């Protein structure tokens, strides 16, 4: 308590920090639009609001941020392996459903689909000289390639392949791509792989392994930086691995009791390494490759998934694997009543179609851009 004549202490004024500057209006709008769901209708519908919104969502830098923000692209649909056509089956409901006509193209020269990845579809003609067609359904672009004579001759036959965009290109709009071809000799005792880069326009040197196998068709799987194919070999199936950076070719045998071929598919392990799934009755086993105490790679049973919910869908035929969606980490399972998608992480099920005939499925996973290119661009043949 102060007495008369004493000066009361001066009350200190608290210095207030200057108010934080608000972000630019366009920057704030970008952050909002960035959080739209990665469905095909999101950016196209946003672009119709006004010129300002269209300018933002059509900007390539924004679209790169949009893809990076959401990570994995949505599953728009899948293509069916048909010897006379390449029908597409859309996955999403309206307004995100991509019309079938948008993803349909005349398949000339009996072109046959052999791979689909990163928004690109790879076709191969059945007779020498083998013509390759890389198709971008969203951009409506086609690129035709001529296979190298070393893998397309009287002695060597192409029977499989893979297509992908550059690294980190899962939803990339880059026009560059790479194509890997797998060929065999007439006696099926040697397998060879070569790689094409659209950036250089050159086929790599051919890498080969001596291996007696059956050249059955099966889509590739991208594991890390390697493209992998499953090859049936008696008595053990093998996985063929091609390193995209080192251009090396290696072979890994699967555990002896793992058969038959239609019940196997290469999938990434939980740590991103090499793995595979094996169906047996109404359950599946997930295997992964890991080094043992001596540093040698061995197969280890990781976990099992029960498929009892699919038992009522099977009348007489066993379950079969017909595809794998890499970005969704889900296998496609064929039953007597249709095709189901089984998510490996959550083990959830989803029915895709009523197709009951065995047919390989090639999932189409991609970010649908804000703008739609209406003109189809045809590029000349590349040597």
PyMOL commands that set and color helices and strands:
alter all, ss='L'
color gray80, all
select helices_A, chain A and resi 25-34+40-47+51-57+60-70+100-103+108-110+149-151+261-263+308-313
alter helices_A, ss='H'
color red, helices_A
select strands_A, chain A and resi 75-80+88-90+112-117+120-124+131-136+141-146+156-164+178-185+190-197+202-203+207-210+221-223+226-231+238-243+249-253+264-268+274-280+283-291+297-306+320-325+330-335+338-343+349-353+361-365+377-378
alter strands_A, ss='S'
color yellow, strands_A
deselect
rebuild
show_as cartoon
